[in-house]
Amino acid sequence: MSYRLPSVDKEGLKERNYLGLSDSSSVDSSTIPNVSDKKSSLNFKATELRLGLPESQSPQRETDFGLLSPRTPDEKLLFPLLPCKDHASGHKRGSLAKSDSNNAPAAKAQVVGWPPIRSYRKNTMASSTSKNTNEVDGKPGLGALFVKVSMDGAPYLRKVDLRTYTCYQHLSSALEKMFSCFTLGQCGLHGAHGKERMSEVKLKDLLHGSEFVLTYEDKDGDWMLVGDVPWEIFTETCRKLKIMKGSDSIGLAPSAVEKSKNKDLIPLRV
Amino acid sequence: MDLRLPSKVLEHIFSFVDSNEDRNSVSLVCKSWYETERRTRKKIFVRNCYAVTPEAVARRFPEMRSLTLKGKPHFADYNLVPDGWGGYAWPWIEALAEKSPSLEELRLKRMVVTDECLEKIAASFKEFKALVLTSCEGFSTDGLAAIAVACSNLRELELRECIVEDLGGDWLSYFPETLTSLVSLDFSCLDSAVKLSDLERLVSRSPNLKSLKLNRAVSLEALGSLLRLAPQLVELGTGSFSDKLDQEAVSKLSQAFSELKQLKSLSGLWDVHPEYIPLLYSVCPRLTSLNLSYATVQMPDLVELLSRCSNLQKLWVMDLIEDKGLEAVASSCKELRELRVFPSGAEDLDETNVAMTEQGLVSVSEVCPNLESVLYFCVQFTNEALVTIARNRPNLKCFRLCVMEPFSPDHKTQKPLDEGFKAIVEGCKDLQRLSVSGLLTDKAFQYIGTHGKKIRMLSIAFAGESDLMLHHLLSGCESLNKLEIRDCPFGDTALLENAAKLETMRSLWMSSCFVSFGACKLLSQKMPKLNVEVIDEHPPETRPDSSPVERIYIYRTLAGPRLDMPEFVWTIHKNLEIGVSNLAIE
């Protein structure tokens, strides 16, 4: 079954044990006092949970929220909870200027379920505000992740559920079956160009050695060559698939290489 | 002297008692009243499907005709409840098929409904009239076909924001030609296009059709022909509003809209092209409910539209409306009762429109005397604004503010929003539902506990400092029925000290807080009438008592432990050998 842990942005995440608690301290947390010395009896002086004014010596705001469940149960709870403070530069909190932080990706940590917007609305809005308003983006539904697959020259689109595939190989053979009827007339009988292959997608097999490459649009709206990233990341970020003519994909290859950490990745050329 | 009224007389009297809250009170008076009431109740509401067994409900209410059931906790809407947690409709449908075959209406919210469920409904309830599924999942369009083909007296079929496996639009074509009783049809959440000619025929043979909510795939042009077939509509949900229409088509559509003399509610409006907004002008003056929350319409066009909606009571819109737009709403829509403003940028905060601030809500609160329900997503807020809103609108019943960046303080003073929410709970004495956000200390919750005496549902995220927060709420909020909390730094003590309170509430949800496994066990032992569910991926055997759990969901129940728990849900009944907690809590 699929079980989602609270996901946190993967970049710039620091695990901190803000509350400095030992294993039994959650038990020791103070009994409820009826007097107002509550702050001193609770264990928070030693922690980051102070409400200082912006110019106080609080560290630069970290916004890694969410619970990181420790893999081993006896690790301390990581509860990186920190009231937001202004950046040292004294920006007003209300402003949306996020670019000032060199932790920009961490500052926009993706917290599960926040802001509290229903998935239905998120999915619908994702497709409304996307650049191609005629096409519906991948809709993560209950166990299904449909993305549209289009192919240059094909008269209609297909929809595939990425979650029914476990690896690129699997996807490529399924696409091959779906789209082979379009390529038969075009591909001729090129032999496979054995040397230049993407490690995970044998596009030549997929497309009978024709001049097509498999690309996808990720959630940032960029078109990338399929196979750059590990399969799991691909399924999370892929919004559309497109089987493009090789000549159209030339512009993609350099950016795919730049984005990809694996500089050895050779873009497919036919 | 025998003071008992004959049961026939009692029955007659009770037939005037509509509300279930009143009927519940009636049934507590004495045994004979209980018996008479239960034999006459037709509409049953079970707000937690695990609080009671279907057999018990069927047994108690032999005349049940309408059942409303809710499954998953509210935070499931925001992906906080893992898939497979539960909320299955099947056991209910199976039991009712046997024990309540005269069932006519089924309304399910946040439940897992499969195609088998739908097929069973179609096969078992001969008089079935209404199926309303809200935020449900687990079924496909094949299940809908089963309902369509078999339920010959069907009046209502509504799918509200469900996640449906869409196998195509054929299901609609299964409505037989003999079906003429349709009053309400809502398939707005489906993707695939239905066959337009079948839809047109269905509409034209449904003279009682009052509510029609189309899906996005229905084009603007198709809408025109449908409206001409159903000018009696009271509620309309359009499809996509962005075809390229020629002048003749536009004027025909405009004519069709102006024929909708009964139309009170309008929704859908996906992909609205600004040039087509004037098509709606003719219906605006009669509208009481308008849902523009999927329409990416910019402020000037919104103002043009809303300035014509003088009778509007309910408005759902996106933050594209901006402060200026809300000022215009305030001056045009004096009857406004409910306002919901949704963020247009969804997950990417950079796209959020900063031209909408707290000022927009303040303007509306100043001018609209009937405003009682607010849901407002905003990037910033101030205490001053909250104080003003509370002063302007002491009649608020539902106030849900979502300042989107967690821990945001008052953006002018940098202080926590404690004082602002204090004004809200102090001023709005009838407040029943409250969602707080922004930077909040324990003080805020002290205020809520002190003043929020009528609050029934409370939602909290990223707030507070300590156990006191929870203690204030559980000990102060007398009417508290549902409490949901995420990412707040409190632990066991408040929970255990206020354990008795939990039996007076429907449910408590806490996730990413600091409640230990040991406390959960202790609570389970102390409170046998509660189900204390620990929802956590770590197997309980490996978990030390002091380790905090990811999520807990506590609810009162007459049904005992549930039998359908997945691996990641634990209650004490699963592993009694884990034994007594070794915590010592005073």
Interface residues (C-beta under 8 A of the other chain):
Chain A: M1 S2 Y3 R4 L5 P6 L19 D23 S24 S25 S26 V27 S29 S30 T31 I32 K38 L42 F44 L49 L51 L53 P54 T63 F65 G66 L67 S69 P73 D74 L77 F79 L81 L82 P83 C84 D86 K92 R93 G94 S95 L96 K98 K108 Q110 V111 V112 G113 W114 P115 P116 I117 R118 S119 Y120 R121 K122 T124 M125 A126 S128 T129 T133 V136 K139 G141 L142 G143 A144
Chain B: F75 D77 Y78 N79 L80 P82 D83 G84 S135 E137 G138 E161 I163 E165 C189 D191 S242 W270 D271 S293 Y294 T296 F342 P343 S344 G345 A346 E347 D348 L349 D350 E351 T352 V354 T357 F377 V379 Q380 C402 M404 E405 P406 F407 S408 P409 H411 K412 Q414 P416 L439 T441 D442 S459 A461 F462 E465 S466 D467 L468 H471 R486 D487 P489 G491 D492 T493 A494 E497 S511 S512 F514 S516 G518 D536 E537 H538 T542 R543 P544 S546 S547 P548 E550 P566 E567 F568 L583 I585 E586
